[in-house]
């Protein structure tokens, strides 16, 4: 699996990955109205600003067998100086169950570590057991903070992890 910095040229691929996750992976998680409102155009409109004006954040596209299969967005945490944040991570449901989620998360964490962050935060839907399980394997734990984004109408929990340099060096290679 390879990873590359995403650009506006990748917007269609990113939108397809995100849209697929919203409609397939989140079928039993999000309300029908929330999912139906997330059209390909709405997905593109959601991701376009982060590609046009990254604001110190990095959007990365994961490629497997020459096919865009994952996307993540990382950068400094908005609330805590010195802490890194995983803003988004999505893996195409067409490629679920073959380890690409773990490889994509590994790459995101390595890139955050390379930027000098060892304390990492993220928000995950409380009911997303698959993602919660993966994050736990990578050392993430709930902080007790939760919120409901009115756009998605579902509770999210904050999780954090402290990554040691030794732990980062043991992460599987993304190559």
Buried (B, 14 or more C-beta within 10 A) or exposed (E): BEBEEBEEEBBEBBBBBBBBBBBEBBEEBBEEEBBEEBEEEBBBEBBBEBBEEBEEBBBBBBBBEEEBBBBBBBBBBEEEEEBBBBBBBBBBBEBBEEEBBBBBBBBBBBBBBEEEBBBBBBBBBBBBEEBBEBBEEBBBEBEEEEEEEEEBEBEBBBBBBEBEEEBBEEBEEBE
